[in-house]
Amino acid sequence: MFFKICLISLIFISLTPQNNYAEVLKMLKIFGKVLDSDLSEAKIDENCTQTCFSDSDCILAFFNENSKCLLYFYNSTEFLEVQETNRDDGFFVAFKTNLSTTNLGYCPDESEISPIIFLGEDPISWANTSDSTWQFKKCVGNWQMFKRTDPEITVCMQVFLTGMMTTRKEAQDYCTSRGWKMTGVGMIEESQWILSESKKAEISGKNKQNFGGKEQTQEKFGKKLSIWEGVWIDGERKTPNMNNFTWTDGYTVGYGAFVDKWAKLTQEYSNQAQDCLAVSPTDAKGIINDVTCEMKSNYMLGVACGYQLE
């Protein structure tokens, strides 16, 4: 499908010292169209490809032979589907991607490269769904994408600090009222990321007012996150005094995030069953902590929400 016509020579160079290869940012231009997009009301831009290239957030330009131009941006786009067309149709699509090459004038064949977007924390490849159709999918906004292997699914996550003494029900309701789930964790990397985000996320203005203003919120919700302070995640113990948990988010299975002592599970504390889960610093290596399901404590600061990327 790709590379029916050559690369547009718009180049950004970053030399790697090991092999002197250049990371070359280019626009890959084909005869194609973005499905479910209409150029009839689009603005005219005779430099549509260049305009996209010059905008750091732009990932794709769609235009026609009359220079009607639509741009698509990384932070506001979750799904795109591009279909190959013929020269006579008069439609063009230009993808922004990186090449590794020593030849800055190099133009690859279709079989040698597929477009990859490097704007977020993790590269996202365009998926070839048929001989003539490609798709791009990503999480909403700045949500983090995790690609699980058992089963092979993609999960999107974000941490929300809703305020001290957030209960488990309040945490669940916060996510579900917005169309998400209180997420479980399927990999160590997920719980590590949740803890990292809990340390740096900003609390809302409402909670700043409720909990003592700027100085206190920096202490409680900034990088000084104390031991046991954390956020709710999905998971409720199935059997008393055993480390087996029910996941209700609809996509988490197994205990891959618990391996190598990354979970500190004590079953009870002060004769109270601790059958639900949170992510927080602990007094050990583990950062998944079992807590009392009915806990209403200053330690519980928010929730990790998520959804499966279909």
C-alpha positions in Angstrom: 0.0 0.0 0.0 2.5 2.6 1.2 5.1 4.6 -0.7 3.4 4.8 -4.1 5.1 8.1 -4.3 8.3 9.1 -2.5 9.1 10.7 0.8 8.7 14.4 1.2 12.2 15.8 2.0 11.5 17.4 5.3 14.3 16.4 7.6 15.2 16.6 11.3 18.6 15.0 12.1 19.8 13.5 15.3 23.1 11.6 15.1 23.6 8.6 17.3 27.3 8.3 18.4 27.5 4.5 18.1 26.8 4.2 14.4 26.5 7.7 13.0 23.0 6.8 11.8 20.6 9.7 11.6 17.2 9.8 13.0 15.4 11.4 10.1 11.9 12.9 10.6 10.1 12.7 7.3 6.6 12.9 5.9 5.6 9.7 4.1 3.2 10.7 1.3 0.8 8.2 -0.4 -2.4 8.2 -2.5 -4.9 7.7 0.2 -7.7 9.1 2.4 -8.7 9.2 6.0 -12.0 7.2 6.4 -14.9 9.0 7.9 -13.3 12.4 7.1 -14.7 15.0 4.8 -12.6 17.6 3.0 -15.5 19.5 1.6 -15.4 22.1 4.5 -11.7 21.9 5.0 -9.5 25.0 4.7 -7.2 25.5 1.7 -3.5 25.1 2.5 -1.2 24.7 -0.4 1.6 23.6 2.0 -0.5 21.1 4.0 2.4 18.6 4.4 4.8 21.3 5.5 2.3 22.7 7.9 1.9 19.3 9.6 5.7 18.7 9.6 6.3 22.1 11.3 3.7 21.4 14.1 5.3 19.2 16.8 1.9 17.7 17.7 0.7 16.9 14.1 0.9 13.2 13.1 -0.9 13.2 9.7 -2.0 15.5 6.9 -5.0 14.6 4.6 -5.5 16.7 1.5 -6.7 16.7 -2.1 -5.5 18.0 -5.4 -7.3 21.3 -4.7 -5.3 21.8 -1.5 -8.2 21.2 0.9 -6.3 20.2 4.0 -7.1 18.5 7.3 -4.5 18.0 10.1 -4.6 15.4 12.8 -2.9 15.9 16.1 -1.4 13.4 18.6 -3.0 14.7 21.8 -6.5 15.0 20.4 -6.6 11.8 18.2 -7.4 8.4 19.5 -8.3 6.6 16.3 -7.5 7.0 12.6 -8.1 4.7 9.6 -6.4 5.3 6.3 -7.2 3.6 3.0 -5.2 3.5 -0.1 -6.7 5.2 -3.2 -5.7 5.6 -6.8 -3.9 8.5 -8.4 -7.1 9.5 -10.3 -9.0 9.9 -7.0 -6.9 13.0 -6.2 -6.5 12.3 -2.4 -3.2 12.3 -0.5 -2.2 11.3 3.0 1.2 12.3 4.5 2.4 10.5 7.7 5.0 11.9 10.0 7.5 9.2 11.0 11.2 8.6 11.8 13.8 6.7 9.7 17.2 5.5 10.8 19.6 5.9 7.9 23.0 7.4 6.9 21.6 8.6 3.6 19.4 11.6 4.1 18.0 11.4 0.6 17.0 7.7 1.0 13.5 6.8 -0.1 12.5 3.3 1.1 10.3 0.7 -0.6 7.0 -0.2 0.8 8.4 -3.5 2.3 11.2 -1.7 4.1 9.3 0.5 6.6 5.9 1.1 8.3 5.0 4.4 9.9 5.7 4.7 13.6 4.7 7.7 15.8 7.2 8.8 18.3 5.5 11.8 20.0 4.4 10.1 23.2 6.3 8.2 25.8 6.0 5.0 23.8 6.2 4.6 20.0 2.9 3.7 18.3 2.9 1.8 15.0 0.3 2.0 12.4 -1.4 -1.4 12.1 -1.9 -2.9 8.7 -5.5 -4.2 8.9 -5.8 -5.2 5.2 -3.8 -4.9 2.0 -5.1 -1.3 1.6 -6.1 -0.1 5.1 -4.0 1.0 8.1 -5.1 2.0 11.6 -3.8 4.2 14.4 -5.0 3.7 18.0 -3.9 5.4 21.2 -5.1 6.2 24.6 -7.1 9.4 25.2 -5.0 12.5 25.9 -1.9 11.8 28.0 -3.1 8.5 29.4 -0.5 5.8 29.6 -0.7 2.8 27.3 0.3 -0.7 28.5 0.5 -3.7 26.2 -0.2 -6.9 28.1 0.8 -10.3 26.7 -1.4 -12.7 28.6 -3.9 -12.1 27.1 -2.6 -9.8 24.4 -4.6 -6.6 25.0 -3.8 -2.9 25.4 -4.9 -1.1 28.6 -5.0 2.7 29.1 -4.4 4.1 32.6 -4.4 7.4 34.4 -4.0 8.4 38.1 -6.4 10.9 39.7 -5.7 12.3 43.2 -9.2 13.0 44.5 -8.3 14.0 48.1 -7.3 12.6 51.4 -9.8 10.1 52.9 -11.1 8.9 49.5 -13.1 5.7 50.1 -13.0 2.7 47.8 -16.6 3.4 46.7 -15.8 7.0 46.0 -12.8 5.9 44.0 -14.9 3.4 42.0 -17.6 6.0 41.4 -15.0 8.6 40.2 -13.9 6.2 37.4 -17.3 4.7 36.4 -19.1 8.1 36.3 -16.6 9.1 33.6 -17.0 5.9 31.6 -13.8 4.2 32.9 -13.1 1.5 35.4 -11.1 1.4 38.6 -8.2 -0.5 37.1 -6.4 -3.6 38.2 -2.8 -4.2 37.5 -1.5 -7.0 35.3 2.2 -6.2 35.1 4.9 -4.9 37.5 5.4 -1.9 35.1 1.8 -0.8 35.7 2.0 -0.6 39.4 5.4 1.1 39.2 3.9 3.7 36.8 0.9 4.3 39.1 3.2 4.9 42.1 5.3 7.3 40.0 2.2 9.2 38.9 0.9 9.4 42.4 4.1 11.1 43.5 3.9 13.8 40.9 0.2 14.3 40.0 -1.5 17.6 40.8 -4.5 17.8 43.1 -7.5 19.8 41.9 -8.2 23.3 43.1 -11.1 22.1 45.1 -9.0 19.7 47.1 -6.4 22.3 47.6 -9.0 24.5 49.3 -10.3 21.6 51.4 -6.9 20.4 52.6 -5.0 23.5 53.6 -3.8 25.2 50.5 -0.7 25.0 48.3 1.9 24.2 51.0 0.0 21.1 52.3 -0.9 19.8 48.8 2.7 20.0 47.8 3.6 18.0 50.9 0.8 15.5 50.6 0.5 15.1 46.8 3.9 16.0 45.5 7.2 14.0 45.6 7.1 13.7 49.4 4.5 10.9 49.2 4.8 9.1 52.6 4.9 5.4 53.3 1.4 3.8 52.9 0.0 6.9 51.1 -1.3 5.9 47.8 -4.3 5.3 45.5 -7.0 2.6 45.1 -6.8 0.0 42.4 -9.2 -2.8 41.5 -9.0 -6.2 43.2 -10.8 -7.9 46.1 -9.6 -11.0 47.9 -11.7 -14.1 47.0 -10.8 -16.3 49.9 -10.0 -15.1 53.5 -6.2 -15.4 54.3 -5.3 -16.3 50.8 -3.7 -14.2 48.1 -6.2 -14.7 45.3 -8.2 -11.7 44.1 -11.3 -11.0 42.0 -10.8 -8.4 39.2 -13.9 -6.5 38.2 -12.5 -4.1 35.6 -13.3 -6.6 32.8 -9.8 -6.9 31.4 -7.3 -7.8 34.3 -6.5 -11.4 34.9 -3.8 -13.2 36.9 -1.2 -11.9 39.3 1.7 -10.9 37.0 2.1 -7.7 39.0 2.6 -9.6 42.3 5.8 -11.5 41.3 9.2 -11.0 42.8 7.8 -9.5 46.0 6.3 -6.5 44.3 3.1 -7.0 46.4 3.2 -6.7 50.2 0.1 -8.7 51.3 -0.5 -9.3 55.0 -4.2 -10.3 54.9 -5.1 -8.4 58.1 -4.0 -5.7 60.4 -5.2 -5.1 64.0 -7.7 -8.0 63.6 -9.2 -6.3 60.5 -9.3 -8.1 57.2 -7.4 -6.3 54.5 -9.0 -7.7 51.4 -8.8 -4.8 48.9 -5.8 -3.3 47.1 -3.9 0.0 46.8 -0.6 1.1 45.2 1.6 2.9 47.7 5.1 3.0 49.1 5.5 0.3 51.9 8.1 -0.7 54.4 9.4 -3.3 51.9 10.0 -3.8 48.2 6.3 -4.3 47.5 4.2 -1.4 46.2 0.9 -3.3 45.9 -0.6 -3.2 49.4 -3.7 -4.9 50.8 -5.9 -2.6 52.8 -9.2 -2.7 54.5 -12.0 -2.3 51.9 -13.9 0.1 54.1 -10.9 2.2 54.9 -11.5 6.0 55.3 -8.0 7.3 55.9 -5.6 10.1 55.1 -3.5 7.5 53.5 -5.9 7.0 50.6 -5.5 9.9 48.2 -7.2 8.9 44.9 -7.6 6.2 42.3 -6.1 4.6 39.2 -8.7 4.5 36.4 -8.4 2.6 33.2 -10.0 1.1 30.2 -9.2 -1.5 27.5 -8.2 0.0 24.1 -10.4 -1.9 21.6 
